[in-house]
């Protein structure tokens, strides 16, 4: 399946693999740390692909500047589909991205998940590494109040 923006699964995997910045863990701890939260609130394939490419490109950009980047991708509303094991077309790229970026976190709005489960009358499985937060938009605001930069995918 090729998403609406023309990204193939192979293209997303390639994008996820371009940002393996070198250096030891100890060296990375000494660098300046920046933080970015990316909100996904749509289940459109191109939006989900943007979150992957944004994460990869930002990580590479900040690594080239000698900075360590913390990234949290927060899924809210229909955007939770990106982290649904039963629906996402991006299982492999998301796993590759997490392996390559140790400072990347995936968060899913528990409220949106509960609403979807009630509507679909199923228990929604999440991809490995995705964790629940009470309210996706609340998580975004909490991080912004702590100084994190905000990107809407």
Buried (B, 14 or more C-beta within 10 A) or exposed (E): EEBEBEBEBEBBBBBBBEBEBEEEEEEBEEBEEBBBBBBBBBBBBEBBBBBBBBBBEBBBEBBEEEBBBBBBBBBBBBBBBBBBEEBBBBBBBBBBBBEBBEEBBBBBBBBBBEEBEEEEEEEBEBBEBBEBBEBBBBBBEEBEEEEBBEBEB
